[in-house]
Amino acid sequence: MPDPSHAAPSLVRRALPTLLLLLTVFGPISMDLYLPALPALTADLAAATSVAQLTVTACLIGLAAGQLLAGPLSDRFGRRGILLGGIVAYIATSALCAISPTMEVLIAARFVQGLAGGVGIVIAQAAGRDIYTGGALIRFYGRLTVVGGFAAIVGPLLGGLLNSFTDWRGLFVFLALIGAGILIVTLLVFRETLPVAKRTRGGFGQTLRDYRTLLSDRVFVGAVLNQGFLYAALFAYLAGSTFVLQDVYGLSPLGYALAFGLNSAGFMTFGYLAGRAAERWSIPGTLAVGILIAGIGALGLLASGITVLPLWVVVVSLFLLAAGVAISSPPATTLALVEYPQMAGTASSLLGMVRFGFGGVAAPLVGVAGALSILPLGLVTTTAVLLAGAAFLLLARRATPASTAAPARDVLPVSSGK
């Protein structure tokens, strides 16, 4: 008979990668779930539409800042305690969002909710770096991209379904319940992945030295800037596609949902394939292909803004833009993190902060010419992809880290420390 004493630890090791993937849903689910109820929320709290949009902006800024804080803290104190604190804060702030009496309170609560959600994202990337190497690490980052795309599909659809029998406050209660479920799973499954001996020392001064080390590495800076600019293009697409497809081309809400779902499915598919290609072919080569495909999509949008083109050209261009960003994500994440196992949290935090930060800056730019012009979307996405390509060619392209060629391995046993 098998020894039952070994069954639970084995189950924990098998369940841990699934939990890490689940942690990545905090960002997209927090951003997307309540969007179908945004008009009703605006009316209920007697706010202007532009003010209500700040609930999205506040969450986005919080997601960026939360990663920047949680990464270095997890390198110093370990992953588990920081993660549990972040999940508890997420549950509490989601409940606060549900009972917010004014728009001002809701905006503040959304910012803190984003801070807490950012913890889950950065811990997922850092813990993955703790337990994987070689091809397994690249595959893991490919799965992170797939799960993020899936959450982006499910979020608005699930929000619309829930909104049919509950109001916007009920949607935030649902987010709190999601957080509670993840908290229970984390308590049962997540054991410390960063042993005490491998943690950073020296407090804030050491954190500054780690940042200096990372920012002096041309490959790291190139990979991070590449992702920042590509995610700026992606967030511009997310902000502008609803106006382009519905206001300019007259798609119904259902038609827009189908087009959005198609692009998100492409994001998932190409993210998975990119992880495989980077593992078996070339990390820099896969990243270059992603930039090229995103560039073709951006140029299609730019051409559509300069002259009137059929709807299918715009849909295909949006699809290629999303696919290109997805292809770039696993190899660029690997380039950024693979050389820094001792500060994976700090490196992950900078990567995540730049992705969301650049996206937050780019998203409002697509509306500068109103809702009936595609040209700003084409200009923003084309410029962003060109800058992403420059970051790759000038910085990240030069390196092919030897450690990325290491053979894949399974999940390592993790420490039982709390």
N, C-alpha and C positions, 0 to 999 in steps of 0.2 A: 504494500500500500504506500502511496506517496505520503511524505511527511507533511501534515497539515501546517506545521509551523512555517514552512517555506511558501505556502500557497498565497498568503496575504501579501508579503513583500513582492512576489512575482506579479500578482495582480496589480499592485500599485505601480510597478515599473511599466507594465503594459498600458495602464490607464493614463499615466502622466502625459505622454505626447498629445493625447486627445484633449486633456484639460488645457494644455498650453495653446492648442488651436482655439479652444472655446474662449480663452481670455482675449483673443483678438477681436471678438464681436463687440466689445464694449464701445469701441469708437464708432463703427458704422451704425450699430443699433441705436446708440444714443443720438446720433445725428438724424437718422431717417425715420424712426418709428413714429414720431409724433407729427411729422410734416403734413399728413393728410388732414390733421385737425388744426393746423396753424391758422386758417381763416376764422374758425370758431373761437379759438383761443384769443385771437386779436379782438374780436367783438366782445367776448365775455369780460375781458379786462379793460375794455374801452381804450384801446391803444391804437396808435397809428401803425400802418403796415410796416413802415421803415423801422419803427421801434421794435415791433414784434420780430423782425428779422435779426435783431441783435441777440435773440435767444439762440440762434444758430451760430452767430459769430462768437458769442461768449463761450459756447461749448467747444468750438474749434480752437480758440485760444487756450482754453483750459486743457484740452487734450495735448497741445504742444508743450505747455508749461509743465503739466503733470509728468510727462516723460523726462523732461530736463531735470526735474527734482528727484524722481524716483530712481533713475538709473544710478547716479553716484551713491545714493543712500543704500541701494541694494548691494553695490560692490563693497561697501563698508560693513553693513550690518547683516547681510544675507538676504536671500530672495523671499523667504517664506513670511517673515514678520511684516516686511514692507507690503507684500501682496495682500495679506490678510487685512492690514490697516486700510489699504486702498479700497478693497471690496466693501468693508463695513462703511466707509465714508460714502461710497457710491450708493449703497442702499439708503443711507440716511438722507443724502441730498436728493435722491429720486423721490423719496417721500415728501421732502420739503417742497420740491417742484409741484407735487400733486396738491398741496394745500396752500400754495402761494396766493396771497390776497391781492397783490398788485403786480404789474409787469416788472417794476424795478426789483422786487424780491425774486421773481422768477428768473430774471437775467442773472442776478447774483448767484442764485442756486444753480443755474445751468453752468456757470463758470466753474464752480466747485465740483459739480458733477463731472465736467470734463477733466479737471485735475485728477479726480479719483479714477476715471476711466483710463486715463493715460498710464496709470500704474500697471494695469493689466496688460496693456500693449507692450510696454518696455520689458516687463518681467518675462513675457512669453518669448521675446527675442533673445534676451540675455540667458534665460534658463536653457533655451535651445542650444545656445553656444556652449553652455556648461556641459551638456550631456552628449552632444554630437560633434563629429569632426568629419572631414573629407566629404565624400559623396552623400552621406547621410545628412550632413548639415545643409547641403544645397537642396536636397529633396525636402527637408523640413521647411526651409524658407519658401520653396515652391508651394507647399501645402498652406502656409500662412497666407499667401497671395490668393489661393483658391478660396479659403474660408472667408477672407475679407470680401471677395467678390460675391460669394454666396450670401453673406450678411447684407450686402448692399442691395441685392435683389429682394430678399425676404423682408427687410425692414419696412419699406414703404407698403408692400403688399399686406404684411401682417398688420401694420398700423391702420390701413384702410379697412381691413376686415374687423379689427377690434373697434374701430371708430363707428361701425354700424350699430353697435349696441352699448357703447360707453362713450363718455366725453373725453376731452383732452386730459382731464385729471386722472381718469381711469387708465390712460396710456402710461402715465408716469408711475402709477401704482404697479402696472405690469412690469415696467423696467426695474422697480424695486424688487419684485418677485424674481425676476431673472437674476438679479444680483444675489438674492438670498439663496437661490438654487446653486449658483456657482460657488458661493461661500461654503455651503455644505460639502460640495464635491471637493473643494480645495482642502478643507479640514481633513477629509478622509484620504485624499490621494497625494497631495503635494507634500513631499518631504524636501528638506533643504538640499538644493543642488550645488551650492557654493560652500565648500568646507571652510572652517574657520581659518585654516592655514593659508588659504588662497585669497582671503579678503584683503582689501586695501587698508592701510593704516595712515594716520597722520591728519585726520579730520579735514577741515575745509582747505587747508594748505595743500594736502595731497590731492584733493579734487581739482584744484587749480593746476597742479603739476600734471595730472592726467589729461586735463583739457589741453594744456600746452603740448603734451606729447602727441595727442591725436591731431591737433591742428597744425603741427609741424610735419605731419605725414602727408605727402602729396597724394598718395593713392587714396587714403581715407577721405581727405578733403574733396578730391575729385569725385569719388563715389557718392558722397553725401550731397554735394552740389548738383550732381547729375540727377539724383532722386528728387531733390528739392525743386528743380526746374521742371522735371517731368510731372511731378505731382501738382505743381502749379498749373500745368496744362490740363491735368485731369480734373482738378477742382474747378477750373474755368469751364470745362465741358459740363460738369455737374450743375454749375450755376446757370449756364446759358442754354443748355439743350432744351429745357422745357419751353423757353420763349421761342427758340428757333423752330422747333418742331410743331408747337401748337399755334403760336401767334403768327409766325411767318408762313409756315406751310399748311396750317389749318388742320393738323391732326387732332383727333378727339383724345380725351384723357386715356381711353382704352388703347388707342393707337400709340400714344406716347409711352404708355406702360409697356406695350409689346416691344417697342424700339429700345427702351431702356433695359428691359429684360434681356433682349438679344445681345446688347453690348456688355451687360454684366456677365452673361453666360460666356461671351468671348473672353472677357477678363479672366474668368475662372479657368477656362480651357487653356488659354495661352500661358497663364501663370504656371499651371501644372507642367505643360510641355517645356516651358523655359527651364524649370528646375531639372528636368531630365536632360535637356540639351546642354546646360551648363555643366552637369555632372559628367556626361559622356563625351562631349565635344570640346567646348572652350568657354570659360567664364567670360573673358573679354569679348570673344566673338559673339556670344549670345547677347551680351549687353549692347554691342554695336547693332545687331539685327533689330533689337527692340527700339533703339533710337531711330533707326531708318524707317521702320514701319510707322512709328508715331509721327515722324516727320512727313510721311506721305499723307497721313490723315489730316495733319494740321494744314498742309498746303491745299488739300481739297476744300477745307473750310475757308481758307483765305480766298481761293478762287471763287467759291460760292458767295463770298461777301463782295467781291469785285464785280461779278456779273451773275445774272440769274441762271442757276443750274437746276436740274431736276432734283426731286426729293431723294431719289435713290443715291445720288452722289453725296448728299449730306449725310445720309444714314450710314453709307459705307465709310465715309471719312471719319465719322464719330466712332464707328466700330474699330477702324484701324488705329485711331488715337488711343482708345482704351486698351486694345490688344498690345500695342507697342509699350505702353507703360507697364502692363502686366508682365511682358517678356523681360523688361529691364529689372524688375524688382528682385527676383531671387539672386541673379549674379551680382548686382550692385550691393545688396545686403551682405552677401558673402564677402565681397571685396572689402567692405567697410569693417566687418567684425572679425574676420578669420584670424587676423594677426594679434588680436587683443583679448585672449581668454581671461586675463587677469583683470580687465576693466570692461568686460562685455556690457555691463549695465550702463556705464558712462558713455561708451561708444553708441549703444542702442538709443540712449536718450538724445544725443545730438542728432542722430539720423532721423528719429521720429519728430523731434522739434522742428527740424528744417523742412521735412515733408509737410507737416500740418501748417507751419508758419508761412512758408512760401505759398501754399494753397490758399491760406486765409487772405493773403495780400492780393493774389491774382483773381479770386472769385468775384469781387465787386467790380473789377475793371470791365467785365463783359457787358455791363449795363450802361456804360457811359454814353452810348448813342441811342438809348431807348430800347424798347422791347422788339422793335421791328427791323433791326439791322443785325446781320450776321458778321459784318466786317470786324467789330471789336473782338468777337470770339476768335475769328481767324487770325487776327494780328497777335492777340495774347498767346494763343497756342503755338503759332509758328515761332514767335520770338522765344518762348520758353523752351521749345524743343531745340532750337538753334543753340541756345545757351547750354542746354544739357549736353548736346553734342560737343561743344567746345570744352566743357568740363571733362568729358571723357577723353577727348583727343589730347588735351594739354596736361592732364594730371593722371587720371585713373588708368589710361590705356597702357602706360609704361610697365605696369607691374603684373606679373603672373605668379602670385605667392606660391611657394613650394608646398605650403601646408594645405592649399586647396586641392592639391593632387593626391592627397593621402587617401588610402582606401576607406571605403565606408565602414562604419561600425554601428553596432546596435546601441540602444540606450545603455549608458553605464549605470551600475548600481548607484543610488544616491544616498547621501548621508541621512541617517535617521534623526539627526539633530533637529530640534524644534526651533 
